[in-house]
Amino acid sequence: MLISADGVRISAVHHPDSARDLAFVVAHGFTGSWRRPRVAAVMDVLRAYGGVIGFDFRGHGASGGHATMGDREVLDLDAAVAWARQMGYRRVATVGFSMGGSVVVRHAALHGGVDAVVAVSAPSRWYYRGTPPMRRIHLAINHPVGRLVTRTVLKTRVSPRRWNPIPQAPKDLAGRLSPVPLLIVHGDRDAYFPVDHAEQLYAAAREPRELWIEPGLGHAENAVGPELVKRIGAWVNGRIPG
């Protein structure tokens, strides 16, 4: 169990690599958990490329606190990255999906301490309601009945407090990552966020950066297969000096 900088208990797991050279810190999407089969499958594939740390964001799974939809979650990720460093990993890469994708970008810009960032199916901006799934999510998090359903059915506790102040969006921070390499991965069949989110992130970032628009790919960890995860693992290994 990790403790974030603001005192939230964060459930985490470590799949070690004996060389302690490269660690992947995997950040799941909204309503996810490192115990969920799809997240666990991603972590299992990445174990071929280094050590892997998974964790539950606040309000999710076995972690404490309440979800803040990408704001305070940067502190949860920072605790996981610090844990990797404490265990002696020389290189650390963060890999985030959907909400987790927004968090890895924001974390690298605001906190640093990582050697590569991969954002999969990530939103570039806040308050997006342009697709039916996102309209449902906004209903779920902005109304008491929706939060009750999210808590009881999806086992995710969402904070009732509105953002104040509004945190900087990923697109407004992406330019700060350089010289840390950034990989943006997005599917052309993403039902939540259209590809213009990925293109906006890419346009805002500075080199080194890379954009993969994947034909036929849906949304986040529920859509990625082992071959794409292998490509991500190989990209990270190739982009961080050994």
Secondary structure, 3 states (H helix, E strand, C coil): CEECCCCCEECEEEECCCCCCEEEEEECCCCCCCCCHHHHHHHHHHCCCCEEEEECCCCECCCCCCECCCCCHHHHHHHHHHHHHHCCCCEEEEEEECHHHHHHHHHHHHCCCCCEEEEECCCCCCCCCCCHHHHHHHHHHHCHHHHHHHHHHCCECECCCCCCCCCCCHHHHHHHCCCCCEEEEEECCCCCCCHHHHHHHHHHCCCCEEEEEECCCCCHHHCCCHHHHHHHHHHHHHHCCC
